[in-house]
Amino acid sequence: MAFGTVSLIPEKIEPLFWALIFVFCSWVIARAAQGKYFLHGFMTGLFNCIWITIIHYFFYQRYMENHPRVDSMTAAIPPPFTTHPRAYVLLVGLSLGIMSAVIFGVFAFIGSKIAQKK
């Protein structure tokens, strides 16, 4: 997904891909983990966040070319980040990533209540 969001997946349908990934990973965690479902989901989301933030940082220009809405949001970057927009990508990416890691954890926990173990 990290490389897909850089150049292949259009900004408009990216949320659909994320929803599918969240559901699939949560289902796998719910089926495979022996417990601590929230922690497994949270850690999966956290590693995902780090991976994607690094890719977006290194492919910043290409990512912004394919995500005009995100690029327009960078016009409102606060002064310390104005000279280093990639630093802004790191800050926002990690912040959103931590929030998505919590959502991953919740999905995994709910999935554990729904999925049946083998």
Buried (B, 14 or more C-beta within 10 A) or exposed (E): BBEEBBEEBEEEEBEEBBEEBBEEBBBBBBEEBEEBBBBBBBBBBBEBBBEBBEBBBEBBEEBBEBBEEBBEEBEEBEEEBEEEBEBBBBBBBBEEBEEBBBBBBBBBBBBBEEBEEE
